């Protein structure tokens, strides 16, 4: 049965004379500007919340994946980049199989919230990735929309407050129906027929010719997809129960669902009040030191 695994010398400044007050004021103003700039996230910044990784094996084939959770403070979206990080090489009769293809991703989030598929695209081919088809022809470039509404067999989002998705998770997205993501998706329960892995994720070791049967004629993403969920309703979240799903059978088999290690609490949005208090405390300390030097 396959198994899963999972931081000289000191220089004394001369006393500050009254004529130097403007310079002190400039320092105080600069510190205030830094505090305010930190309190308000920069435009279009992606703030990382947490990163998860998972490893396992599918017979003699190694499986590994990574998920990076980030917050887009401009679009107010939860951005999740999922990557098939396997470097497994396939050659000759040692072909890639459908159970080497990453077809879904599940997780829990607290406080619990239901999302909707974000814009401009819910599922987008990741940077430095492409959709390969057949003999490694570029079928769709990075940035392409592979949401289900745009591509037959593309990706969809699902939410279940009772935690029935995947291995008890309440959030997820997939490119196979699994009885979770509704009708019309590839294969599996509630699927629309056809191959069960279209637009699934493969690692760097697949070249478009060394998969078995259906794989070599299927659109497959190599190696990452960016998912956008909206809105993110809180500035402090906890991500847990991360699972990477392979193939078209939804089970607890460790070769099919690999637990993602890492996680814990993340604070995607800096707390303006706390940052402002820390900044003004620093200003107070600077002024206090100035007064002490002046009396000396």
C-alpha positions in Angstrom: 0.0 0.0 0.0 1.4 3.4 -0.9 2.3 5.6 2.0 2.3 9.4 2.7 4.8 11.7 4.5 4.9 14.8 5.3 16.5 30.7 11.6 32.2 46.4 17.0 32.3 49.3 18.5 29.7 51.8 19.4 29.6 55.4 18.1 28.2 58.0 20.4 26.3 60.8 18.8 27.0 64.4 20.0 24.2 66.2 22.0 21.5 67.7 19.7 21.5 71.5 19.8 18.4 73.6 19.5 19.5 74.6 16.0 19.1 70.9 15.1 15.4 70.7 16.0 14.3 70.8 12.3 16.4 67.6 11.7 14.7 65.9 14.6 11.3 66.9 13.4 12.2 65.5 10.0 13.1 62.1 11.6 9.9 62.0 13.5 7.9 62.8 10.3 9.8 60.1 8.5 9.0 57.5 11.2 5.3 58.5 11.1 5.3 58.0 7.3 6.7 54.5 7.6 4.1 53.6 10.2 1.3 54.8 8.0 2.7 53.1 4.9 3.0 49.8 6.8 -0.5 50.1 8.3 -2.0 50.5 4.8 -0.9 47.6 2.6 0.8 48.6 -0.7 -1.4 48.7 -3.8 -1.9 45.4 -5.5 0.2 43.5 -2.8 -0.2 39.8 -2.2 0.3 39.1 1.5 1.3 35.5 2.2 -0.8 33.8 4.9 0.7 30.3 4.9 2.4 27.6 2.8 1.6 23.9 2.8 3.5 21.0 1.3 2.7 17.3 0.9 4.7 14.3 -0.3 3.8 10.7 -0.9 4.2 7.8 -3.4 2.2 6.1 -6.0 3.9 2.8 -6.5 7.4 3.6 -7.8 6.3 7.2 -8.7 7.0 10.0 -6.2 4.2 12.6 -5.6 4.7 16.1 -4.1 2.7 19.3 -4.1 2.7 22.7 -2.6 -0.1 25.3 -1.8 0.6 28.9 -1.0 -2.3 30.9 0.5 -2.1 34.7 0.0 -4.4 37.7 0.4 -5.0 40.2 -2.5 -5.7 43.4 -0.5 -6.9 45.3 -3.6 -9.4 42.7 -5.0 -10.1 41.4 -1.4 -9.6 37.9 -2.6 -8.0 34.7 -1.1 -5.4 33.7 -3.7 -4.2 30.0 -3.6 -1.4 28.8 -5.8 -1.3 25.1 -6.1 1.8 23.4 -7.7 2.5 19.8 -8.6 6.2 19.9 -7.5 7.0 16.3 -8.4 10.2 15.9 -10.6 9.5 12.3 -11.3 10.9 11.3 -14.6 8.9 9.0 -16.9 10.5 6.9 -19.6 9.8 3.9 -21.8 7.3 1.5 -20.2 7.4 3.5 -16.9 4.6 5.8 -18.0 2.7 8.4 -16.0 -0.8 7.3 -14.9 -3.9 9.2 -14.1 -3.2 8.7 -10.4 -0.1 10.8 -10.9 -2.2 13.8 -11.9 -3.3 16.3 -9.2 -7.0 16.8 -9.8 -8.4 18.5 -6.7 -7.4 20.4 -3.5 -9.2 20.6 -0.2 -8.8 22.7 3.0 -10.6 24.2 6.0 -10.6 27.8 7.0 -11.5 29.5 10.3 -13.5 31.6 10.8 -15.7 29.6 8.5 -16.9 31.4 5.4 -18.3 30.5 2.0 -16.5 32.0 -1.0 -17.5 32.5 -4.6 -15.2 32.1 -7.6 -13.1 35.2 -8.0 -12.5 37.4 -11.0 -11.1 38.0 -13.5 -10.6 34.2 -13.5 -11.2 31.7 -10.8 -8.7 29.3 -12.1 -5.7 30.6 -14.1 -2.6 28.8 -15.5 0.2 29.8 -13.1 3.3 31.9 -14.0 6.0 29.9 -15.8 3.4 27.2 -16.4 1.5 26.1 -19.5 -1.2 23.7 -20.6 0.5 20.9 -22.6 -1.3 18.6 -25.0 0.0 15.6 -26.9 3.6 16.0 -27.9 4.2 19.0 -25.5 2.6 21.5 -27.9 1.7 24.7 -26.0 -2.1 24.5 -25.8 -2.7 27.4 -23.4 -0.1 29.8 -22.0 0.4 31.1 -18.4 -2.5 33.3 -17.4 -5.2 31.5 -19.4 -8.6 30.9 -17.9 -9.2 27.3 -17.1 -12.4 27.8 -15.0 -15.1 25.3 -15.9 -17.2 28.0 -17.6 -14.4 28.7 -20.0 -12.9 25.3 -20.7 -14.8 22.0 -20.8 -13.5 20.0 -17.9 -12.0 23.0 -16.2 -12.0 23.7 -12.5 -14.8 24.5 -10.1 -15.2 25.5 -6.4 -17.4 23.9 -3.8 -18.3 24.5 -0.1 -19.9 22.3 2.5 -20.4 23.7 6.0 -20.8 20.1 7.3 -17.3 19.2 6.2 -18.2 16.4 3.8 -15.9 17.5 1.1 -12.8 15.3 0.6 -11.4 14.1 3.9 -13.9 16.1 6.0 -12.9 19.5 4.7 -15.4 22.3 4.0 -13.7 24.0 1.1 -12.2 22.7 -2.2 -11.9 22.9 -5.9 -11.4 20.3 -8.5 -11.4 19.3 -12.1 -13.2 16.0 -11.5 -16.8 15.8 -10.3 -16.2 13.4 -7.3 -19.8 13.9 -6.3 -18.7 17.2 -4.8 -18.2 19.7 -7.6 -21.5 19.2 -9.5 -22.3 17.9 -12.9 -20.4 18.6 -16.1 -16.9 18.0 -14.8 -14.6 15.2 -16.1 -15.4 11.6 -15.1 -16.2 10.4 -11.6 -19.6 10.7 -9.9 -21.7 13.6 -11.4 -19.1 13.9 -14.1 -19.9 14.6 -17.7 -18.0 11.7 -19.1 -14.8 11.7 -21.0 -11.4 11.5 -19.5 -11.2 12.2 -15.7 -8.1 14.4 -15.6 -8.4 17.2 -18.2 -6.6 20.3 -16.9 -5.2 18.4 -13.9 -1.7 19.3 -12.7 1.4 17.4 -13.7 5.0 17.8 -12.6 8.1 18.8 -14.6 8.9 15.2 -15.5 6.1 14.8 -17.9 6.9 15.7 -21.5 3.6 15.1 -23.3 4.5 11.7 -24.7 5.3 9.5 -21.7 1.8 9.1 -20.2 -0.4 6.2 -20.7 -3.3 6.1 -23.2 -5.6 9.0 -22.6 -3.0 11.2 -20.9 -1.1 11.9 -24.0 -4.1 13.4 -25.7 -5.4 15.4 -22.7 -4.8 19.0 -21.8 -2.7 19.0 -18.6 -1.4 21.9 -16.6 2.4 21.9 -16.0 2.9 22.8 -13.2 0.7 25.3 -11.2 -2.7 26.9 -11.1 -3.7 30.1 -9.3 -7.2 30.0 -7.7 -9.1 33.2 -6.6 -11.9 33.1 -4.1 -13.8 36.2 -3.0 -14.4 37.9 -0.6 -12.1 37.3 2.3 -14.2 38.6 5.2 -11.7 38.7 8.0 -8.1 39.9 8.5 -7.0 36.9 10.6 -7.5 33.3 9.5 -6.4 29.8 10.2 -5.9 27.3 7.4 -5.9 23.6 8.2 -6.8 20.1 6.9 -5.1 20.7 3.6 -5.3 17.8 1.2 -3.9 17.2 -2.3 -6.1 14.9 -4.4 -4.8 12.7 -7.2 -6.7 10.7 -9.8 -10.5 10.3 -10.2 -11.3 8.3 -7.1 -12.2 10.2 -3.9 -10.8 8.0 -1.1 -8.6 8.3 2.0 -5.9 6.2 0.3 -2.6 8.1 0.9 -1.6 7.6 -2.7 -4.8 9.5 -3.7 -5.1 12.2 -1.0 -1.9 13.5 0.5 -2.1 15.6 3.7 -0.4 19.0 3.4 2.0 19.7 6.2 2.6 23.2 7.7 -0.1 25.7 8.4 -1.4 27.4 11.5 -2.6 30.9 12.0 -1.9 33.7 9.5 -2.6 37.4 9.6 -2.9 38.5 6.0 -3.7 42.1 6.9 -1.4 44.2 9.1 -3.4 45.6 12.0 -3.3 49.4 11.6 -4.1 50.2 15.2 -1.3 48.0 16.5 1.2 49.3 14.0 0.3 52.9 14.8 0.7 52.3 18.5 4.1 50.7 17.9 5.2 53.6 15.7 4.1 56.3 18.1 5.8 54.4 20.9 9.0 54.5 18.8 8.6 58.2 18.3 8.1 58.8 22.0 11.3 56.8 22.7 13.2 59.0 20.2 11.9 62.2 21.7 12.8 61.0 25.2 16.3 60.1 24.2 16.6 63.6 22.6 15.5 65.3 25.8 18.0 63.3 27.9 20.8 64.2 25.6 19.8 67.9 25.6 19.8 67.9 29.5 23.2 66.2 29.5 
